Amino acid sequence: MKRGSGKVTQGIKMSTVIGLLSVVILLSAAGVGSFVSYINGRDALATQTLQLNEYHAQELARIGTTSIANMQRSLAESASYAMSMPLTPEMTQSNLDYFRKSSGFFNSVVIIDASGILTYSSPNLGITDGRIKTPQLLQALSAKIPTISVPYIAPTGRYLVTVSEPLFSTDGVYQGILAGSIYLKEENRLGEILGTQSPKGDGSYFYVIDDSGKYIYHPDERLIGKEITDQAIQDIFSSGGVGSSSIVQSDGNRYLAGHASIDQTGWCVIFQTPYENVVQAAKLSTFETSLYMLPGIVLVLLLTLYVSHKLSMPLYTLARYIEHMANRRAPEEVPNVQDWNYETKMLKEAILLAENKTREAEAFLLKEANHDPLTGLLNRRTLEGLTNEWMQQNKKFYIVFLDIDYFKSINDTYGHQKGDEVLKKIAMILSEQVGLHGHCFRYGGEEFVILLSHDNEAEAFALAEQIRFIVELSEMPVPQKITISLGVAARDQEVTADRLFEKADHALYEAKESGRNQSVLVK
């Protein structure tokens, strides 16, 4: 309640406060709940995505393993058939064309004899001299066992992998190899099988890395044949086996990646999902959940407002009564309000004692208003009032300003609690030394003021010096000597109270500038 122009400004009703508080609490609870739900949902979805991506990588690796095994089996059956009976060159070429088209595994199929001569190819590869010089094919030719080459660039400029099967005649004589090539940058059966898994609706995709650390399959065909440079992907590739992890790639984006290996080749399949997509899914789920919660929140809010109104009305009635009582307009009896709740009942009883308690409080506050709570000395307001009173009486007196030297260092070194003890000690010394000769005041901080009713200048200065000397010799709450500086000013006929304070303060300033621990008198 604000007084001044005679008008009374009403505060906010308790029902309004409770209502607003209820809104804040409910909305805060809903917000915190939604945030926690979002965090938990996001983390759970991230964990689930890691598990699913590991599963997808395993499935892709299994599909790759099965596909390569089928390639090898198909090559072995074709090689066995070709060596089981004598065929004319036309029949051999026809069978080779049929095998390439029917199996669908290979972009090209060739037969190389034991001397390294390309004898048949489907389709025609355009090799004019017929002699094979490609190291990967020569290695497969000399191995005389089923092989799968590392990815390499063929003389035709294609990036490919070759699967080969040795050719042995019925009497066991080595005749060469039957080799099928998969063009990694062109359409092939293996790419079709793996490609059915990518891309996903959630932005997931996969890629395959060979055992030398190069991409052999990637949605971005520009990366096929290039070495991995991203440290996060290198770490996954180096770990081998099956697993999952959250990685941050060199582009700054975070991914949830699962990985597995293809058995025959050691190729690493990595299936990953952008973490940001998981975050967006969690946000959408949280938003939808919040919409479902909204009707319940509104219902609880309305119920809370109703209950708060019922609770606050008796209190509001009693508050109006107290206001009227303060303005001497209250009825003789306390209003008959419903006191079914504890607080209202206790408030009614308290009102009956309010008058006596108010009087006691006024007396106590009056005493407290004149004294400093820490030192027990009179305070600054009392100093100003008493000074003006003495000046109006044209009384001869002296004012002493004193300040504890280097008090800040005491607080910094020993703490404010010890500093307060020093202030109380100084206040006790001042009260003992001044006695009935004057009054002691705490002016503020580490500053004190003494009003002395002495008529003699020498006596006033001597008392100031006596106080300084006793302070210097007294045992203090801190393990160091405490000194004070004092400024003494005499009241003459012309000066005002403000001017007198300025004179004393100037004298104190001179005492400090002259080296502290001394008293300075100005007239």
Secondary structure, 3 states (H helix, E strand, C coil): CCCCCCCCCCCCCHHHHHHHHHHHHHHHHHHHHHHHHHHHHHHHHHHHHHHHHHHHHHHHHHHHHHHHHHHHHHHHHHHHHHHHCCCCHHHHHHHHHHHHHHHCCCCEEEEEECCCEEEEEECCCCCCCCECCCHHHHHHHHHCCCEECCCEECCCCCEEEEEEEEEECCCCCEEEEEEEEEECCCCCHHHHHHHCCCCCCCCCEEEEECCCCEEEECCCHHHCCCECCCHHHHHHHHHCCCEEEEEECCCCCEEEEEEEECCCCCCEEEEEEEHHHHHHHHHHHHHHHHHHHHHHHHHHHHHHHHHHHHHHHHHHHHHHHHHHHHCCCCCCCCCCCCCCCHHHHHHHHHHHHHHHHHHHHHHHHHHHHCECCCCCCECHHHHHHHHHHHHHCCCCCEEEEEEECCHHHHHHHHCHHHHHHHHHHHHHHHHHHHHHHEEEEEEECCEEEEEECCCCHHHHHHHHHHHHHHHHHCCCCCCCCCCEEEEEEECCCCCCHHHHHHHHHHHHHHHHHCCCCCEEEEC
